[in-house]
Amino acid sequence: MLQDKQKEILRKMPKLDLHLHLDGSVKTATILDLARQRGIKLPAVDADGLIPHMKVSGRCGSLVEYLSKFDFVAGFLHTGEALERVAFELVEQAAADNCEYIEVRFGPQLHRGEGLSCYDAIGHVLQGLQRGEQVYGVTSRAIAICLRHHSIRDNLEVIEAAAAYKGKGLAAVDLAGPEAEYPAELHREVFERAQALGLAVTIHAGEAAGPENIREAITRLGATRIGHGVRLREDKQVFHMVHDQGIVLEMCPISNYQTRAVADWNVYPIREYFDAGLKLTVNTDNLTVSNTSIHEEYSILMDKFGFRLKEIGQLILNGVDAAFLEPAVKRRMKERFESRFAQLGALQV
């Protein structure tokens, strides 16, 4: 009964999601509808039939296998209308899970198959997010992703387009993709340009490859946040650097389990990292691919790692502190979250 009561309080607690992929969070019904509109034949006649093509079942053999789920959705997101729609619906999904702030990341170069430029792709996503924010009251920002397997030229094009939207809803830039095959050091030139343009940087690292990618992301690519960072503990020196510099880890428990970033839940390091004083945040990664929600991610922490509501409250507030937001907006959000936590009695449990 106590656990049920705590879960109910958890559901009511305001939350945020800093690591959330647009193309990994598209609703099955939306793909069905987009296909009907465009006369595209699908491998299933209803939304439920699309689940095997869009969602992970159990654990994957690797990150590469997990990423293959994105390939099916990719073909439907090459028009401004489609990008605006899925961005808007992502805000809708966040509101339904009591998530009051989201940072939605996507690779502009992946949405150009029908003539959009990088600049256009970013603009359409921002329009969808901003419309969603107006309707649902969920503060929403975007993060433009460079892809590890793309050329320097293509990724520099993303950086320049992102800079044009700086302060207009574009919060930061990122590097994602097959980490083991394409180490962070290959992209120094790209992120030197991002830093010169004053763009905030978060980098996927320490998920499918070791802590050397985390070191590179911080020391050379300018990252103040690390996507995942699960393998940080493999290098004590890098671990202490992350701790001492207050680098934020964007951990995504269910996704990390599915991609085999760890062998099993009993060696997932989130409790170890939290107790060591690292700045952790908890996020969903991909709502659809991982079949998750922000509530479910925190429930996993309670069920498998003994996190109490007070500790979950701290993780949520870590997210507010780490958000790529204007200082005044961030301050008001933190005050609102703390007030709501106090009303729910979450900080005493």
Salt bridges, closest charged atoms under 4 A:
ASP33 OD2 - ARG85 NH1 2.70
GLU84 OE2 - HIS124 ND1 2.72
GLU89 OE2 - ARG85 NE 2.97
GLU92 OE1 - LYS27 NZ 3.48
GLU100 OE1 - ARG336 NE 3.07
GLU103 OE1 - ARG225 NH2 2.73
GLU114 OE2 - ARG38 NH2 2.43
GLU133 OE1 - ARG141 NH1 3.82
GLU157 OE2 - ARG112 NH1 3.28
GLU160 OE2 - ARG193 NE 2.59
ASP174 OD2 - ARG105 NH1 2.86
ASP174 OD2 - HIS204 ND1 2.95
GLU192 OE2 - ARG220 NH2 3.90
GLU207 OE1 - HIS228 NE2 3.52
GLU216 OE2 - ARG188 NE 2.49
GLU234 OE2 - ARG231 NE 2.74
ASP235 OD2 - ARG215 NH2 3.47
ASP244 OD1 - HIS243 ND1 3.08
GLU250 OE1 - HIS19 ND1 2.73
GLU250 OE1 - ARG105 NH2 3.21
GLU250 OE2 - ARG225 NE 2.72
GLU272 OE1 - ARG233 NH1 2.97
ASP275 OD1 - ARG271 NH1 3.10
ASP285 OD1 - HIS19 NE2 3.26
ASP285 OD1 - HIS21 NE2 3.36
ASP285 OD2 - HIS228 NE2 3.76
ASP303 OD1 - LYS7 NZ 3.17
GLU311 OE2 - ARG271 NH1 3.01
GLU311 OE2 - ARG308 NH2 3.53
ASP321 OD1 - LYS334 NZ 3.00
GLU326 OE1 - ARG141 NH2 3.39
